[in-house]
């Protein structure tokens, strides 16, 4: 078995820029969203900092934080 790659920390003396940290995504009830797997949906519930409940028409899915595959429209 191989170990998962560890993230490398940025050294202050490095001539290269530090990698940008993604801004946390905040959703509100009623927001229209798109998901890479499930498609277009609407937020129907929020669990602060834990998950978002999204109605995709045919199903309701609980998406856990971080919301890497979901974007707000």
Buried (B, 14 or more C-beta within 10 A) or exposed (E): EEEEEEEEEEEEEEEEEEEEEEEEBEBEEEBEBBBEEBEEBBBEEBEEEEBBBBEBEEEEBEBEEEBEEBEEE
